[in-house]
Amino acid sequence: MFKNMGDMMKQAQEMQAKMQALREDLSRREVEGASGGGMVRITCNGCSEPLRISIDAQLAGDVEMLEDLVLAAIRDAQQKVQEMVQREMGHLAGPMAGAFGLPGM
């Protein structure tokens, strides 16, 4: 029993190290969200932190539309970050889920 517990603890430590490496990797990745047919673009890192914003000059006169498009672009970027994180976490959790007999991970 102790051998199995030791193996389980070792796997948990390995998973923790992989999770930390994944967090660091995600913080360096960039995802772009857009709205208004690309007139507003937001670039976020894999931690959902906004890095850059690009706004087409044609929108400068319509503040209300610009506000709506900025929000839509932020939401689009955040959704893409979530999808990327889920994909990466699925890759990471796959071997661990099998080791512990957890279905659906």
Residue pairs with C-beta under 8 A, 6 or more apart in sequence:
8 99
8 100
11 96
11 99
15 92
15 96
18 92
19 92
22 88
22 89
22 92
23 47
25 46
25 88
26 45
26 46
26 47
26 84
26 85
26 88
27 45
27 46
27 47
28 45
28 46
29 45
29 46
29 84
30 43
30 44
30 45
30 46
30 51
31 43
31 44
31 45
31 46
31 77
31 80
31 81
31 84
32 41
32 42
32 43
32 44
32 77
32 80
33 41
33 42
33 43
33 44
33 73
33 74
33 75
33 76
33 77
33 78
33 79
33 80
34 40
34 41
34 42
34 73
34 76
35 69
35 70
35 72
35 73
35 76
36 56
36 59
36 65
36 69
36 72
36 73
38 56
39 55
39 56
39 58
39 59
39 69
40 53
40 54
40 55
40 56
40 59
40 66
40 69
40 70
40 72
40 73
41 52
41 53
41 54
41 73
42 50
42 52
42 53
42 54
42 70
42 73
42 74
42 76
42 77
43 50
43 51
43 52
43 53
43 54
43 77
44 50
44 51
44 74
44 77
44 78
44 81
45 51
45 81
46 81
46 84
46 85
47 81
48 77
48 78
48 81
48 82
50 74
50 77
53 70
53 73
55 66
55 70
59 65
59 66
59 69
60 66
90 105
93 105
94 105
96 102
96 105
97 103
97 104
97 105
